[in-house]
């Protein structure tokens, strides 16, 4: 389901960790079990309603406001842990305001209307806006607002009800579209979850409805002027966990989702021109389409001392979206023989629903009229080795291999040709095209912590970056990614942090104008890097000031559609809890 407070809907649930890559909005799913239940706080840039704090706002490579979604499959904890009470804070509300010239604005506020051990009702809102000029002296601007509410109630110690809803409006422009440069998106989500436990049996039932839609028409790349598309998703899921002993359990999860797209306009694969078959970026209009996905995921879990395992399988049936039957492993092994060493080996995969909202977060300037089928990840394998901590330092070595079929990757449709995007004016924009991918990834992370005053980490990730041999979660096909972070607390009220990210070997591809059967044209996006510095000063427990400046070196790397990222920007402001 969607936010962290929805994860709390499972009586004895723990989230699968989800992280989002800030520079390119990549999503990485770690599949690790957190043995503790998180507080009812939102993910991303939204401050917590449970424990409001002065936010250290990070403006990502693509500044898009969206409620974060997490997987609907919930891991059940043991009944012995019981049903925790709803975490309360001494503060009922928060408000924060940040601004940076010429125009970057962030406003956030929330209030807990009901804050009792057995019940909570929270309302919140978030506004984000920016405006800057690209290399063509055209102004790119975006303003977005989100409002939401969530409710939780405990019935005794074994039953729980969670409800939530949010609404998001984004207004943005495409200045190269002279006829209709202004666009907007509308998103609405509502979720409900019931969880309970009876002796050794725990279960949950969830339901959700999501809507996301674009405005306007597709001016280019079309057979005529096609209307923008919208998407509705209805989802019902449930699961059980029967604890055989305090060390083992049998688990089951069922998920039924229906995805309706208002107009399923598809990309033209080839066209004969002068006797030669060439690939042209044209959308062909189609009627609405509804696809279905049924997921069955049984598993067996066992924990004993330093060893734990989860043995499962994911069986899926897809309707009206190509291949019908899908099966993938869902297996994980963890071992920690000593306190300074741990190893994790996991195998996964499964059919993937292409949400328009998720694609929009990757590329907000995507085609507004294209519909998409499901994608499939037949197999993933990941290995992680962790050494430490030794005197505050630890090292992690990791690697993996993944196969993805019909995976959606951004492709350039500029009509100008050439491998140097700086010499081409964007004409058509960018779209997503289904590509079969397979690749390895590898890397290492070093972390060090000195008391409570200094924390630092450096992480490197490598992967191939060709058209079909690239890691499926690297939408820019970056071959090398370097991330460094440091946080220092020189005095109690002040925290200073700095981060640096480098993405090297980035590229996009297109088949526009090439002969059918030929290799796609490559666009070198050059390296993208961002140096960021931030600070937070707490005058009191309730009042704080914050400042964060991103892309200090003002590097203007190209985004997926050959538009330049924003130069130096950030937020400077204050926050209050009350």
C-alpha positions as CSV (number, residue, x, y, z in Angstrom):
1,X,0.0,0.0,0.0
2,X,1.1,3.6,0.0
3,X,2.8,5.4,2.9
4,X,4.4,4.3,6.1
5,X,1.2,4.7,8.1
6,X,-0.4,2.2,5.7
7,X,2.2,-0.3,6.4
8,X,1.2,0.0,10.0
9,X,-2.1,-1.4,8.8
10,X,-0.7,-4.9,9.2
11,X,-1.1,-6.0,12.7
12,X,2.3,-7.4,12.8
13,X,3.9,-5.9,9.7
14,X,7.3,-4.7,8.7
15,X,8.1,-2.8,5.5
16,X,10.3,-3.9,2.7
17,X,12.8,-1.0,2.4
18,X,12.4,1.3,-0.5
19,X,14.8,3.9,-1.5
20,X,14.6,6.5,-4.3
21,X,17.7,7.7,-6.2
22,X,17.5,11.5,-5.9
23,X,19.5,12.6,-9.0
24,X,17.5,10.5,-11.5
25,X,14.6,9.2,-9.5
26,X,15.7,5.6,-9.7
27,X,13.9,3.2,-7.4
28,X,15.8,0.5,-5.6
29,X,13.9,-2.2,-3.7
30,X,16.1,-3.8,-1.0
31,X,13.6,-6.5,0.3
32,X,15.1,-6.5,3.8
33,X,12.9,-7.1,6.8
34,X,12.9,-4.5,9.5
35,X,12.1,-6.1,12.8
36,X,10.5,-3.0,14.2
37,X,7.4,-1.2,13.3
38,X,8.1,2.4,12.1
39,X,6.3,5.4,13.3
40,X,3.4,6.8,11.3
41,X,5.5,9.1,9.2
42,X,5.5,9.9,5.5
43,X,8.4,9.0,3.3
44,X,10.2,11.6,1.0
45,X,10.3,15.3,1.8
46,X,7.1,15.4,3.9
47,X,7.8,16.0,7.7
48,X,6.5,13.5,10.1
49,X,3.1,14.0,11.7
50,X,4.1,11.9,14.7
51,X,7.3,13.6,15.5
52,X,7.5,16.9,13.5
53,X,11.0,18.1,12.8
54,X,12.6,20.9,10.9
55,X,13.1,19.4,7.5
56,X,16.4,19.4,5.7
57,X,14.8,19.6,2.3
58,X,16.6,17.9,-0.7
59,X,15.6,19.2,-4.1
60,X,16.2,16.2,-6.4
61,X,17.2,16.2,-10.1
62,X,13.5,16.2,-11.0
63,X,11.5,18.2,-8.5
64,X,8.1,16.4,-8.5
65,X,5.8,16.0,-5.5
66,X,4.3,12.6,-5.2
67,X,3.1,10.4,-2.3
68,X,5.5,7.5,-2.0
69,X,4.1,4.0,-2.5
70,X,5.5,0.9,-1.0
71,X,4.8,-2.8,-1.9
72,X,1.5,-4.2,-0.9
73,X,3.0,-7.5,0.3
74,X,3.5,-7.2,4.1
75,X,5.8,-9.3,6.2
76,X,4.2,-10.6,9.4
77,X,6.0,-10.4,12.7
78,X,5.6,-12.9,15.5
79,X,2.5,-12.7,17.7
80,X,4.7,-12.4,20.8
81,X,5.5,-8.9,19.8
82,X,1.9,-7.9,20.3
83,X,0.1,-4.9,18.8
84,X,1.9,-1.7,19.7
85,X,0.0,1.4,20.6
86,X,0.0,4.3,18.3
87,X,3.1,6.4,18.8
88,X,2.3,9.8,20.2
89,X,4.3,13.0,20.1
90,X,4.2,15.9,22.6
91,X,3.5,18.1,19.5
92,X,0.3,18.2,17.6
93,X,1.4,20.1,14.6
94,X,4.2,21.5,12.5
95,X,4.8,24.2,9.8
96,X,7.8,25.0,7.7
97,X,8.6,27.5,5.0
98,X,11.6,27.6,2.7
99,X,12.6,29.9,-0.2
100,X,15.6,30.3,-2.6
101,X,16.0,32.9,-5.4
102,X,15.1,33.1,-8.2
103,X,12.3,30.8,-7.5
104,X,12.3,27.7,-5.3
105,X,9.6,27.5,-2.7
106,X,8.7,24.7,-0.2
107,X,5.8,24.9,2.3
108,X,4.8,22.1,4.6
109,X,2.2,21.9,7.4
110,X,0.4,19.3,9.3
111,X,-1.8,18.8,12.4
112,X,-2.8,15.8,14.5
113,X,-6.5,16.3,15.2
114,X,-6.8,13.2,17.3
115,X,-3.8,11.9,19.2
116,X,-4.7,9.2,21.6
117,X,-3.1,5.8,22.4
118,X,-5.8,4.0,20.5
119,X,-6.7,6.5,17.8
120,X,-5.0,9.1,15.6
121,X,-6.3,11.4,12.9
122,X,-3.7,13.5,11.0
123,X,-4.1,16.1,8.2
124,X,-1.2,17.5,6.2
125,X,-0.3,19.6,3.1
126,X,2.8,20.2,1.0
127,X,3.6,22.8,-1.7
128,X,6.7,22.8,-4.0
129,X,7.5,25.1,-6.8
130,X,10.4,26.1,-9.0
131,X,11.3,28.1,-12.1
132,X,14.5,28.3,-14.1
133,X,15.8,28.8,-17.7
134,X,17.4,26.1,-19.9
135,X,20.1,26.4,-22.5
136,X,17.6,27.7,-25.0
137,X,16.6,30.6,-22.7
138,X,13.2,29.1,-22.2
139,X,11.6,29.0,-18.7
140,X,10.8,25.7,-17.2
141,X,8.4,26.0,-14.2
142,X,6.4,23.7,-12.0
143,X,4.1,24.1,-9.0
144,X,2.6,21.3,-7.1
145,X,0.4,20.9,-4.0
146,X,-0.6,17.8,-2.1
147,X,-3.2,17.5,0.7
148,X,-3.8,14.3,2.7
149,X,-5.3,12.7,5.8
150,X,-4.8,9.4,7.6
151,X,-6.7,7.7,10.4
152,X,-5.8,4.8,12.6
153,X,-7.7,3.0,15.4
154,X,-6.9,0.1,17.6
155,X,-9.7,-2.3,18.7
156,X,-8.3,-3.9,21.8
157,X,-4.7,-5.2,21.3
158,X,-5.3,-7.5,18.3
159,X,-7.3,-5.6,15.7
160,X,-6.5,-2.4,13.8
161,X,-8.1,-0.2,11.2
162,X,-6.1,2.2,9.0
163,X,-7.5,4.7,6.4
164,X,-5.7,7.3,4.3
165,X,-6.3,9.6,1.3
166,X,-4.3,12.2,-0.5
167,X,-4.8,14.5,-3.5
168,X,-2.0,16.0,-5.7
169,X,-2.1,18.7,-8.3
170,X,0.9,19.5,-10.5
171,X,1.0,22.4,-12.9
172,X,4.0,22.6,-15.3
173,X,4.9,23.7,-18.8
174,X,6.6,22.5,-22.0
175,X,7.8,25.8,-23.5
176,X,8.7,24.1,-26.8
177,X,5.1,23.3,-27.4
178,X,3.9,26.6,-28.8
179,X,0.2,25.6,-29.2
180,X,-0.4,24.2,-25.8
181,X,2.7,24.7,-23.5
182,X,0.8,24.4,-20.1
183,X,-0.1,21.1,-18.6
184,X,-1.2,19.6,-15.3
185,X,-1.6,16.3,-13.6
186,X,-4.2,15.1,-11.1
187,X,-3.6,12.3,-8.6
188,X,-5.9,10.8,-6.0
189,X,-5.3,7.9,-3.7
190,X,-7.4,6.2,-1.0
191,X,-6.4,3.2,1.0
192,X,-8.0,1.1,3.7
193,X,-6.5,-1.8,5.8
194,X,-7.7,-4.1,8.5
195,X,-5.4,-6.4,10.4
196,X,-6.0,-8.7,13.3
197,X,-4.4,-11.6,15.3
198,X,-6.0,-14.6,16.9
199,X,-3.6,-16.8,18.9
200,X,-1.0,-18.0,16.4
201,X,-2.8,-16.7,13.3
202,X,-2.4,-13.2,12.0
203,X,-4.1,-11.8,9.0
204,X,-4.7,-8.5,7.1
205,X,-7.0,-7.3,4.3
206,X,-6.3,-4.1,2.3
207,X,-8.0,-2.2,-0.5
208,X,-6.9,0.8,-2.5
209,X,-8.0,3.0,-5.4
210,X,-5.5,5.2,-7.3
211,X,-6.1,7.7,-10.1
212,X,-3.5,9.6,-12.1
213,X,-4.2,11.6,-15.2
214,X,-2.5,14.1,-17.6
215,X,-4.1,17.1,-19.3
216,X,-3.9,18.4,-22.8
217,X,-3.1,16.6,-26.1
218,X,-0.1,15.1,-27.6
219,X,1.0,17.6,-30.3
220,X,3.8,15.7,-31.8
221,X,4.5,12.0,-32.3
222,X,0.8,11.4,-33.1
223,X,-1.6,10.3,-35.7
224,X,-3.5,13.5,-35.3
225,X,-3.8,15.2,-31.9
226,X,-4.4,12.5,-29.3
227,X,-6.0,13.2,-25.9
228,X,-3.9,12.8,-22.8
229,X,-4.4,9.6,-20.9
230,X,-5.5,8.8,-17.4
231,X,-5.1,5.7,-15.3
232,X,-7.2,4.1,-12.6
233,X,-6.0,1.2,-10.4
234,X,-8.2,-0.9,-8.1
235,X,-6.3,-3.2,-5.7
236,X,-7.5,-5.8,-3.1
237,X,-5.0,-7.8,-1.2
238,X,-4.9,-10.0,1.8
239,X,-2.4,-12.2,3.7
240,X,-2.0,-14.6,6.6
241,X,0.8,-15.8,8.8
242,X,0.5,-19.0,10.9
243,X,3.2,-19.3,13.5
244,X,4.1,-23.0,13.9
245,X,6.7,-22.2,16.6
246,X,8.3,-19.0,17.8
247,X,11.0,-19.7,15.1
248,X,8.9,-20.6,12.0
249,X,5.8,-19.6,10.2
250,X,3.8,-20.4,7.1
251,X,2.7,-17.3,5.2
252,X,0.4,-16.5,2.3
253,X,-0.4,-13.4,0.2
254,X,-3.0,-12.8,-2.4
255,X,-3.2,-9.6,-4.5
256,X,-5.7,-8.7,-7.2
257,X,-5.2,-5.5,-9.2
258,X,-7.1,-4.0,-12.1
259,X,-5.5,-1.3,-14.2
260,X,-7.6,0.8,-16.6
261,X,-6.1,3.3,-19.0
262,X,-8.5,5.7,-20.6
263,X,-6.9,5.6,-24.1
264,X,-4.3,3.0,-24.9
265,X,-2.3,4.9,-27.5
266,X,0.6,2.7,-28.6
267,X,4.0,3.5,-30.2
268,X,4.3,2.8,-33.9
269,X,7.1,0.3,-34.5
270,X,8.0,0.8,-38.1
271,X,6.8,2.5,-41.3
272,X,7.7,2.0,-45.0
273,X,9.1,5.1,-46.6
274,X,10.4,4.9,-50.2
275,X,10.5,1.2,-50.0
276,X,12.6,1.2,-46.8
277,X,11.2,0.2,-43.4
278,X,12.2,2.8,-40.8
279,X,11.3,3.4,-37.2
280,X,9.2,6.5,-36.6
281,X,8.1,7.9,-33.3
282,X,4.4,8.0,-33.9
283,X,1.5,7.3,-31.5
284,X,-1.4,5.4,-32.9
285,X,-4.7,6.1,-31.2
286,X,-6.6,3.3,-29.4
287,X,-9.6,2.7,-27.2
288,X,-9.4,2.3,-23.4
289,X,-8.0,-0.8,-22.0
290,X,-8.2,-2.8,-18.7
291,X,-5.5,-5.2,-17.6
292,X,-5.5,-7.5,-14.6
293,X,-2.9,-9.0,-12.4
294,X,-3.4,-11.8,-9.8
295,X,-0.5,-12.6,-7.5
296,X,-0.2,-15.7,-5.2
297,X,2.8,-15.6,-2.9
298,X,3.1,-18.5,-0.4
299,X,6.3,-18.7,1.8
300,X,7.9,-20.5,4.7
301,X,10.1,-18.5,7.2
302,X,12.5,-19.9,9.7
303,X,14.8,-18.1,12.2
304,X,17.3,-19.7,14.5
305,X,20.1,-17.8,16.2
306,X,22.4,-16.3,13.6
307,X,20.5,-17.8,10.6
308,X,17.2,-16.8,9.0
309,X,15.5,-17.7,5.8
310,X,12.4,-17.1,3.8
311,X,11.5,-19.7,1.1
312,X,8.7,-18.6,-1.2
313,X,7.5,-18.3,-4.8
314,X,5.5,-15.7,-6.6
315,X,2.9,-17.0,-9.1
316,X,1.1,-14.5,-11.2
317,X,-1.7,-14.4,-13.8
318,X,-1.9,-11.3,-16.1
319,X,-4.8,-10.6,-18.4
320,X,-4.9,-8.4,-21.5
321,X,-1.2,-7.6,-21.3
322,X,0.8,-10.2,-23.3
323,X,2.1,-13.3,-21.5
324,X,-0.5,-14.8,-19.2
325,X,1.4,-16.9,-16.6
326,X,4.4,-15.7,-14.7
327,X,6.4,-17.4,-11.9
328,X,9.4,-16.0,-10.0
329,X,11.4,-17.0,-6.9
330,X,11.0,-15.2,-3.6
331,X,13.8,-16.5,-1.5
332,X,16.2,-14.9,1.0
333,X,18.9,-16.2,3.3
334,X,20.5,-14.2,6.1
335,X,23.4,-15.3,8.3
336,X,25.3,-13.4,11.0
337,X,27.7,-15.8,12.8
338,X,29.5,-13.0,14.6
339,X,28.7,-9.4,15.4
340,X,31.1,-8.1,12.9
341,X,30.1,-10.1,9.8
342,X,26.8,-10.6,8.0
343,X,25.8,-12.1,4.6
344,X,22.5,-11.9,2.7
345,X,21.6,-13.8,-0.5
346,X,18.2,-13.2,-2.2
347,X,16.4,-14.2,-5.3
348,X,13.3,-12.4,-6.6
349,X,11.3,-11.1,-9.6
350,X,7.7,-10.8,-10.7
351,X,5.3,-9.0,-13.0
352,X,5.5,-5.2,-12.7
353,X,2.6,-2.7,-13.1
354,X,3.7,0.4,-15.0
355,X,2.0,3.2,-13.0
356,X,1.8,6.5,-14.9
357,X,2.5,8.3,-11.6
358,X,5.8,6.4,-11.2
359,X,6.9,7.1,-14.8
360,X,6.0,10.7,-14.3
361,X,8.3,10.9,-11.3
362,X,11.1,9.5,-13.6
363,X,10.4,12.0,-16.4
364,X,7.8,14.7,-15.8
365,X,8.1,15.8,-19.5
366,X,7.1,12.4,-20.8
367,X,4.5,11.9,-23.5
368,X,1.0,12.6,-22.1
369,X,-0.8,10.3,-24.5
370,X,0.9,7.0,-24.3
371,X,-0.4,3.8,-22.6
372,X,1.7,0.9,-21.3
373,X,1.4,-2.8,-20.7
374,X,3.0,-4.6,-17.8
375,X,6.7,-5.3,-17.5
376,X,8.2,-8.5,-16.2
377,X,11.3,-9.1,-14.1
378,X,11.8,-12.9,-14.4
379,X,14.8,-13.2,-12.2
380,X,17.0,-11.1,-9.8
381,X,19.8,-12.3,-7.6
382,X,21.6,-10.2,-5.0
383,X,24.5,-10.9,-2.6
384,X,25.6,-8.6,0.2
385,X,28.6,-9.0,2.6
386,X,29.0,-6.7,5.5
387,X,32.1,-6.4,7.7
388,X,32.1,-4.4,10.9
389,X,31.7,-2.3,12.7
390,X,35.3,-2.0,13.7
391,X,35.9,1.2,15.8
392,X,32.9,2.8,14.1
393,X,33.8,1.7,10.6
394,X,32.1,-0.8,8.4
395,X,32.4,-2.1,4.8
396,X,29.7,-3.6,2.6
397,X,30.4,-5.4,-0.6
398,X,27.4,-6.1,-2.9
399,X,26.5,-7.4,-6.3
400,X,23.7,-8.8,-8.3
401,X,22.2,-9.9,-11.6
402,X,18.8,-9.0,-13.1
403,X,16.7,-9.9,-16.1
404,X,13.9,-7.6,-17.1
405,X,11.5,-8.0,-20.1
406,X,9.6,-5.2,-21.7
407,X,11.1,-2.8,-19.2
408,X,10.2,0.8,-19.8
409,X,13.3,3.0,-20.5
410,X,13.3,6.7,-21.6
411,X,14.1,7.2,-25.3
412,X,14.7,10.5,-27.1
413,X,12.4,11.6,-30.0
414,X,14.1,14.8,-31.1
415,X,13.8,14.5,-34.9
416,X,17.1,16.3,-35.4
417,X,19.5,13.3,-35.2
418,X,23.1,13.4,-34.1
419,X,24.9,12.1,-31.0
420,X,25.6,15.5,-29.4
421,X,22.4,16.7,-27.7
422,X,23.9,20.2,-27.1
423,X,23.6,20.8,-30.9
424,X,20.0,19.8,-31.2
425,X,16.9,21.6,-30.2
426,X,14.3,19.3,-28.6
427,X,11.4,18.9,-31.0
428,X,9.3,16.0,-29.8
429,X,10.3,15.2,-26.3
430,X,10.9,11.8,-24.8
431,X,8.8,8.7,-24.4
432,X,9.2,5.3,-22.7
433,X,9.9,2.3,-24.9
434,X,9.8,-1.4,-23.8
435,X,13.3,-3.0,-23.8
436,X,14.6,-6.4,-22.8
437,X,17.5,-5.9,-20.3
438,X,19.9,-8.0,-18.5
439,X,23.0,-7.0,-16.6
440,X,25.1,-7.3,-13.5
441,X,25.7,-4.7,-10.9
442,X,28.5,-4.4,-8.3
443,X,29.8,-2.1,-5.7
444,X,31.0,-1.3,-2.2
445,X,30.1,1.1,0.6
446,X,32.3,2.4,3.4
447,X,30.7,4.0,6.5
448,X,32.2,5.6,9.6
449,X,30.7,7.0,12.7
450,X,32.5,8.8,15.5
451,X,30.4,9.2,18.6
452,X,27.3,11.2,17.8
453,X,29.1,14.1,16.2
454,X,30.4,12.8,12.9
455,X,29.0,10.4,10.3
456,X,30.4,9.7,6.9
457,X,29.9,7.3,4.0
458,X,31.1,6.6,0.5
459,X,29.4,4.3,-1.9
460,X,30.3,3.2,-5.5
461,X,28.0,1.2,-7.8
462,X,29.0,0.0,-11.3
463,X,27.0,-1.6,-14.1
464,X,27.1,-1.9,-17.9
465,X,25.3,0.8,-19.9
466,X,24.6,-0.4,-23.4
467,X,21.1,-0.4,-24.9
468,X,20.2,-4.0,-23.8
469,X,23.0,-4.7,-21.3
470,X,22.2,-2.3,-18.5
471,X,20.8,-2.6,-15.0
472,X,17.1,-2.1,-15.3
473,X,16.8,0.4,-12.4
474,X,19.4,2.7,-14.0
475,X,17.1,4.7,-16.3
476,X,20.0,6.9,-17.5
477,X,22.2,3.8,-18.0
478,X,24.9,5.2,-15.8
479,X,27.9,2.9,-15.7
480,X,29.5,4.4,-12.6
481,X,27.8,6.0,-9.6
482,X,29.6,7.6,-6.7
483,X,27.8,8.9,-3.6
484,X,29.5,10.5,-0.6
485,X,27.8,11.9,2.5
486,X,29.1,13.5,5.7
487,X,27.2,14.9,8.7
488,X,28.8,16.9,11.5
489,X,27.3,18.2,14.8
490,X,30.0,20.7,16.1
491,X,27.6,22.0,18.8
492,X,24.4,20.5,20.1
493,X,22.0,22.8,18.3
494,X,23.8,22.8,14.9
495,X,24.0,20.0,12.3
496,X,25.9,20.5,9.1
497,X,25.8,18.0,6.3
498,X,27.3,17.7,2.8
499,X,26.8,15.3,0.0
500,X,28.2,14.7,-3.5
501,X,26.9,12.5,-6.3
502,X,28.5,11.6,-9.6
503,X,26.8,9.7,-12.3
504,X,29.3,8.8,-15.2
505,X,28.8,7.1,-18.5
506,X,25.1,8.2,-18.9
507,X,23.3,7.7,-22.2
508,X,20.0,7.6,-23.9
509,X,19.0,5.8,-27.1
510,X,16.5,6.3,-29.9
511,X,15.4,4.4,-33.0
512,X,14.0,7.6,-34.6
513,X,14.7,7.5,-38.3
514,X,16.8,4.4,-38.3
515,X,16.2,1.4,-40.4
516,X,14.2,-1.4,-38.8
517,X,16.7,-4.1,-37.6
518,X,19.5,-1.6,-37.2
519,X,21.1,-0.5,-33.9
520,X,19.6,2.4,-32.1
521,X,21.3,5.8,-32.1
522,X,23.1,6.7,-28.9
523,X,23.0,10.1,-27.1
524,X,25.8,10.7,-24.6
525,X,24.4,12.6,-21.7
526,X,27.9,13.3,-20.3
527,X,28.5,13.1,-16.6
528,X,26.1,14.5,-14.0
529,X,27.3,15.6,-10.6
530,X,25.8,17.6,-7.7
531,X,27.5,19.0,-4.7
532,X,25.1,19.9,-1.9
533,X,25.5,21.5,1.5
534,X,22.9,21.9,4.3
535,X,22.6,23.0,7.9
536,X,19.9,23.0,10.6
537,X,20.1,25.1,13.8
538,X,17.6,24.3,16.6
539,X,16.9,27.4,18.7
540,X,14.6,25.4,20.9
541,X,13.0,22.0,20.7
542,X,10.1,23.6,18.8
543,X,11.8,26.2,16.6
544,X,14.6,25.7,14.1
545,X,16.1,27.2,11.0
546,X,17.4,25.3,8.0
547,X,19.3,26.0,4.8
548,X,20.2,23.7,2.0
549,X,22.0,24.6,-1.3
550,X,22.1,22.0,-4.0
551,X,24.2,21.8,-7.1
552,X,26.6,24.4,-5.8
553,X,28.9,23.9,-8.8
554,X,25.9,24.7,-11.0
555,X,26.5,21.7,-13.3
556,X,23.8,21.6,-16.0
557,X,23.6,17.9,-16.9
558,X,21.0,16.7,-19.4
559,X,17.9,15.0,-18.2
560,X,16.1,12.2,-20.0
561,X,14.5,14.5,-22.6
562,X,17.7,16.5,-23.3
563,X,16.6,19.3,-21.1
564,X,19.1,20.8,-18.6
565,X,18.8,20.2,-14.9
566,X,18.4,23.2,-12.7
567,X,21.6,25.0,-11.7
568,X,22.3,26.1,-8.1
569,X,19.2,26.0,-6.1
570,X,17.9,25.1,-2.6
571,X,15.7,26.1,0.3
572,X,16.4,28.5,3.2
573,X,13.7,28.8,5.9
574,X,12.4,27.9,9.3
575,X,10.2,25.3,10.9
576,X,8.1,25.3,14.0
577,X,6.4,22.5,16.0
578,X,3.4,23.3,18.2
